[in-house]
Amino acid sequence: MNVVLWIIQILLAAIFAGVGLAKLSQPKEKLRDVMRWVDPVPPSQVKSLGAVELLAAAGLVLPALTGIGTVLTPLAAVGLVIVMIGGILVHLRDRKQQTTQQGRRTEIQGAITCAVLLVLAAVVAWGRFGPYAL
């Protein structure tokens, strides 16, 4: 199970590092093509979310690798659970605001993606706080 948790941690870290870097480095107008939810959100909030995701990605892997502050790994996972709850709510809210069939499908897919990432982060939090703590 420890190996499975490491695989999930590395996968989540790679995903959130990539998405976080994109939100930090790209202007909101460029993100709009891929992330339609950014439209009503101020650019500073998009950048802040990117920073949180990047820090969580580091928190999933670095403390466990270094053996320093290992409690930060499950805390980072809990933080991602909270971020993904917000992501689900944003995508569902946007779905109600969309008028085209394609827009609705895209936002449902975004909510489902957030739900899957939420479950993976919850598994890491459970495992690293509980029976497979570092």
Residue, then its C-alpha position, 0 to 999 in steps of 0.5 A: m500500500n505504501v507504493v500505491l500511496w507514493i504513486i498517487q502522491i507523485l501523480l497528484a504532484a505532477i498534475f498540480a505542479g503543471v496546472g499551478l505553473a500554468k496558472l502562475s505563468q499564463p495570462k488569464e486571457k490565455l487560460r480562458d481557452v482551456m479553463r473556461w471558469v476563469d472568466p468571472v474570477p479576478p486574475s489575482q485569485v487565479k494566480s493565488l490558486g496556482a500558487v496554492e496548487l504548486l505548494a500542495a504539489a511540493g508538500l505531497v512529495l518533498p517532506a516525505l522524501t526528505g523526512i523533514g516535516t512529514v506531517l505536511t504530506p497528509l496536510a497537503a493532501v487535505g488542502l487539495v481535497i478542500v481545493m477540489i471541493g471548491g473546484i467541483l462547486v465552481h464547475l457545477r455553478d458554471r454549468k448552470q450558467q452555460t447555455t450551449q450543450q457543449g459548455r454543459r458537457t465541458e463543465i460536467q467533465g471538469a466537475i468529474t475530474c475534480a471529484v476524481l482528484l479529490v478522491l485520490a487526495a483523500v486516499v493519500a490523506w487517509g493513508r499518510f495520517g493513518p496506517y501508512a504514515l511516514 
